[in-house]
């Protein structure tokens, strides 16, 4: 594995790191992987997840770029004012153009966490060179099953009922909430907020991407419990979409939103590398099972 810092970009001077297999260069027939920033986190990713994932993918024979959008990390601020969503699409296309001109790559898989997942999905909808998406805590939509699991769990939790009754009593008596109890134990923290598009809009783009042959890997953490709480929920929320065999979904309910735990990072990296190799290996495409360690963790997550 070898790594090289690069500068590129047309509308803004951007900086990234390209990770390649050691020895024989990656075949230009295989798609390159591009990691997109998560919020204001620079190109190492949350808890260095992008670094570890890029090196694991390079060991499997893929070229990988992790770069900073304009105004983030090592990349300079954009010269002209424009919405972040628009600029992020331009930046990602510049990254693809750089890999095409230097490595001959014509196809790409985009990977991102949170806002990085949002931007990769939007870029894929506009650029036919994108053949795959890896989405960590992507947009998710609640279903009837979500609510049954969400409130069913709390109905069995005595502490949730106790806190609920305490808040109601304080409300009736006109008392104030004690410090640190502005949010009850049965609510979700407000640290993670972003605007989700209408479900119908996402379903329409999903259908277009799947019709185009794009393959997708979704990984959801327990940090997205406000919107997602079961592995089968994603398909259930898009029953009008024909997923064929192009979508794989995993759920790690014990993981936080940054997938900061070592076992959860290992799962993400193993799932991604196995999925990439299964879909774009030198041999004919075959759906390879996840590694034993991943299957074990996935089984625990499903329970």
Buried (B, 14 or more C-beta within 10 A) or exposed (E): BEBEEBEBBEBBBBBBBBBBBEEEEBBBEBBBBBBBBBEEBBBBBBBEBBBBBBBBBBEBBBBBBBBBBBBBBBBBEBEEEEEBEEBBBBBBBBBBBBBBEEBBBBBBBBBBBBBBBBBBBBBBBEBEBBBBBBBBBBBBBBBEBBEEBBEEEBEEEEEBEEBBEBBEEBEEEEEEEEEEEEEEEBEEEEEBEEEEBEBEEBBBBBBEBBEEEBBBBBBBBBBBBBBBBBBEBBBBBBEEBEBEEBBBBBBBBEBBBBBBBEEBBBBBBBBBBBBBBBBBBEEEEEEEEBBEEBEEBBEEBEE
